[in-house]
Every structure is written in structure tokens, then in C-alpha cells.
Amino acid sequence: MGAWLPVAPCTPATCVDPSRAAVAVPRAVLRLAAVAVLVLVAVAVVLTPVRRWVPSVVVARWSRWVVRAAGVRVRVTGAAPPAGGLLLVANHVSWLDIPLLAAVRPARMLAKSEIRGWPVAGALAARGGVLFIERDRLRALPDTVAALALALRAGAAVAAFPEGSTWCGRAGGAYRRAVFQAALDAGVPVQPVRLRYRAGERGVSTAPAFVGADTLLASMWRVASARGLTAEVEVCPVVPPGRHPDRRALAEAAQRMAPPGDPHGHLGKAPSKSMCVLLGMRRFRSAGCGQPEGRHSKGG
């Protein structure tokens, strides 16, 4: 792993709280089985030409069903994203983030290039329109930005997690700037989205977090066996094109609209578990959604 690759200090041992109220094992198994059935249906569609004619509203509903099948309620607030070319950006906590963003607006995901070489999953991702980034080749970054801009100019929505790594939900990292250059080059708006997970009426739940050395199976089981989880999807005001002169200002504005969390209290670092790894600032910040834009130091 190169020194420039983003890392997060979150680990299952230090950040993920054990569920106080777990559902019965048979119910958790049924939830995972329901998720598996929905995924298999999607795989069947992706492998056939019919995928070209599936309406976006069907994809959005399917994405929401996946999250509900895992036992997580979904609460969406804010206005619907605009049509046409659009860059959706959100904080990154869980594998659930991907269907939650698709429930807001189906989009082409930005993913690490290693996924392309995975058996079965790599081919499915490519056929599904995933855009790949080579994390260990800085020289390839301009080509990736150009490919993103091309997709945006063509009217596609592209979804990315600019933190570059998953965090526990109580904390978050600074947005990397490269993906925002694609939005500037294409002249399209940026749609910030804030993702939070709660357990009942309590505060932020870290049960859905997929961090550090955590495995996908362990994270999925933790979610399926938890009781009373709610995913809050806050669609913040869109950032129109032309409002910010450069990618630094645009990235900072997007993160101020949808801050990921409070970074205090984390020690050490864990390997990146992101689907998208982008360059940019490494400093952390915390703010309220929709706060007025203020002054920030010129770090990075």
C-alpha cells in the first residue's frame, strides 16, 4: 500500500459497539437469505441485455429493499437530486452505503481497480457500469478524472465516497479532492449526502460499520442480527456548477454541507476498506449540515 493511500483509525475492536438487543439467530439468517435472493436477482439482470431497459425507479426500489431485507429501516430527508449529469458524494461507513446512495439516485459507482480482477464480482461490476480507479498509480489519476468527467457530461450520475476509506460513523475523514475535479471539468452539480445509522432512539450506532480488519461476512451478520437499526439518508442542498473556483473549494463546500462526524477520540490507523480512493487533504473536520461556508486553512 502506497504512503498516499487514505487510512482511517477505526477498527472493530475500538469503534464497533456490540449490539445490546440482538434478534434471534433464525431471524438473522432469514434476513441474510433475503439479501442473498435480492442480490441474485440483480446478478441475473446484469448478465442479460434486459439491464439496459430497467428504469431507474426500479433500481432505486431494489436498493431500498436490500437495506430493508437486512433489517434496517430507511429514513430519507431532503429534496430529490436533480436529473442529468450529477456527482453524488457521501461519507463512508458501511457496505450499506452503496444501496442507500442508489436509493437516492441510481449511479455509476467509483471502485478500486482490484475489484475488476475478482472472480465473478469483477465481471459483474464492469457490466454494471462501475468506474475503476488504480489506487497504486498516481499517474493514472488524470485518466480516471477524465473518464469520470466523460460519464458526467453524458448525463450519468456518478457516486463516490471522497473520504477514501470507511469510518465508524462517529468520526470521519476529510474529502479527497480529485473526484471534484471531474465535476468541475464536466460542469455538473454536486449532490452531498449524509449517511448516519442509529439504533432505536439512541445516538449513532456503529454496528453497521465495515472498518479495519473487519470481514464482509462479519459486518453483514452484525447488521442482520441487530435490532432497531435505522439508516438516515440526508440529501443536502445541491452545489450548483460554477459556484466554486477549484476542486479544493468545491470539496470543502460539499463536506460542510454533509459532515461525516467528529474525529476526536481515535488512535492508530487501520487499512483502507474503501471502494473509492481519492487524493486530497488529510485533515479532519466536523460541522453541521448546511452551515454557512467559512474560512478554512489551505492544507494539502
Summary of the structure (lengths in Angstrom):
residues: 300
radius of gyration: 18.1
end to end distance: 19.9
largest distance: 54.3
contacts: 1014
relative contact order: 0.22
helix: 37%
strand: 16%
